[in-house]
Amino acid sequence: MTVQPPSAGASARSVSENQPTIGELTSDLGEQLSRLIRDEMRLAQAELKAKGKRAGVGAGLLGAAGLMALYGLGCLIAAAILALALALDAWLAALIIGVALLAVAAVAALMGKGQVQQAGPPVPTEAIESTKKDIAAAKGHR
């Protein structure tokens, strides 16, 4: 039995049969791209979930710290009243400290009101102007 070498046409056919077509490659690319996007979305979702938990714990700890600071401030105010009560009647010491605290609160409120008025309305004017310029530029290119 003699073995004949395959002809050139036969080898070209067998190689092309093993190669995917352009349509198959395009379909595979679309599937891989979809899978990649889904995987990236899952990764981003997991990352945001972890960061959200961490931020929630941090916010809770900050809230607890603020509450403890408020209690500490109350103790300091009480100490100031008691210290002043050594020289004056207790009711007068409490009245003086209370008026001083209200004066500090009034000054802080006036300063805050001024800052809010300087800020202007809560409208992103710079972003609106930038968008208008972009639209005008896009219309100019047509």
N, C-alpha and C positions, 0 to 999 in steps of 0.2 A: 504494500500500500504506500503510495507516495503522497506526501503532504505538500500541498501547493500554498505558497504564501498568499495572504489575502491581497486582493487588488486594491488599488488606491481608492476607488469609489466605495468599496465596502468599509474600509477603515474610516473614511470621512463620515459615512452614514452612522457607524457605531459610536463615534465620538459625538456627533450632533444629537444622537438619541439620548445620550447621558447629560447633555447640557440643557438647563431650563430655558424656556422661551422668554422673550421680553415681557410678555403678559404675566407669566408666572413670577418673574423677578419683580415686576411692579406690584403684583398682588402681595408677595412676601414682604416687600418694602412697606406697603401700607399697613399690613398686620403688625410688623415689627415696630413701626412708628406709633401705632395705636397702643401697643403693649408698653412701649417706652413711656408714652405720655401718661398712661394709667399708673404705671409704677412710680413715676415722678410725682404724680398727684398724691398717691398713697404715702410716699415718703414725706412730702410737704405736710400732709395732714397729720402724720404721726409726729413730726417735728413740732408743728404748731400746738398739738395737744400737750406734748411734754413741756413746751415753754409756757403754755397757758396754766398748767398745773403749778409750775414753779412760780409764775407771776401771782397766782392766786394765794399760794402759801406766803409769799413775800408781802402781798397786800394785807393778809390777815395779821402777820407779825407787825407790820407798820401800824395797823389799826390798834392792836393791843398796846404797842409802845406809846401811841398817842393818848390812849385812855389812861395808861399809867402816868404819863407826863401830866395829864389834866388833874389826876388825883394828887400828884406831887405838888403841883401849883396850888391846889386847894389847901394842902398842908402848910405850904409856905405862907399863904395869905393868912391862914389861921394863926401861924406863929407871929406874923407881923402884928396882927390884932392883939394877941396876948402880950407881946412886947410893949406895944403902945399902951395897953391897959395897965401896965405897971405905973405909968405916969398920969393917966387919965382914967375916967370911968370906962368900963368895958363897952357900954353902948356908944360912947363918943368915939372910942378907938375904932369900933366896927364901922361907924358912920364915916369917919375920916378915910379909912382904907377903902370902903365901898365907893365913895365919891372919887378917890384917886383912880380906882380901877375903871370907873365909868368915863372919866376924862381921857384915860389912855385909849379906851375903846372908841370914843368919839373921834379922837385924832386919827386912829387907824382907819375908821370908816370913811372919814373925809379924804384921806390919802388914797384909799382904795377906789372911791367914787371918781376921783380925778384920773386915776390910771385907766379905769373903764371908759371914761369919756374920751380920753386920748386915743384909745384903741380904735374907736369908730365902730361902725356897724359890722356885724359878723358876716361880711360878704367877701369872698376871695377876689378882690378887684384886680390884683395883678394877674391872676390866672385867667380871668375873663378877658382882660386886655390882650394877653398873650394868645388866647384862643381866637379872638377877633382878628389879630394880625395874621395868624396861621390861615384862617379862612380867606382873608383878603389875598394872601400870597397864593393860595391854591386857586382862587378864581382868576388871578392874573396869569397863571400858567396855562389856562385853558385856551 
